[in-house]
Amino acid sequence: MPAIFVRPGNTADVPAIMTIIESARTFLADQKINQWQGTYPDVAAVEEDIANETNRVLVVDGQVAGTASLIDGPDPFYRRIDGEGWQGKGPYMMIHRFALDGRVRGQQLSRFFMSNLISEAYAAGYRDLRIDTHAQNKIMQHVIVGNGYQFRGIVYLDEPVPERNAYQLVLA
């Protein structure tokens, strides 16, 4: 069985992270989902996440197989939410730019990766986690809801299709 773990990303990981993002971009396009179909996320965003120590990578058998960013709130795009709205007004963390390499798709590693991000946020003292995804991205929604998040409404980003389904996980 291969070693599977999560660690902070570093500059040497940028090429592998960008390959994962391109794989995810193609996967979304093949499903006719207009998410990540421009240049974002790009190398600059990944390098900024690494510099800010918010990037995390999933490592499977010595290879970077997933990427995500675990970021302290507040997020300006989360100020406006249409729907039930956020529960509570305390500090929160967000998970952004979550993607797995297509070569590991179907191995339940997204659940493992998400669970590790949730555990890291919890260990840092956060009990409120937030995430968003495209309304047509049913696979990501399955990962999010499968990890205990609740749908809270719609938030608006600066992308060609700005509406995103927003989810929150409040931990005890």
Secondary structure, DSSP 8 states (H G I E B T S, - for coil): ---EEEEE--GGGHHHHHHHHHHHHHHHHHTT--SS-SS-S-HHHHHHHHHTT-EEEEEETTEEEEEEEEEES--GGGS--BSS--S--S--EEEEEEEE-GGGTTSSHHHHHHHHHHHHHHHTT--EEEEEE-TT-HHHHHHHHHTT-EEEEEEE-SSSS-EEEEEEEE--
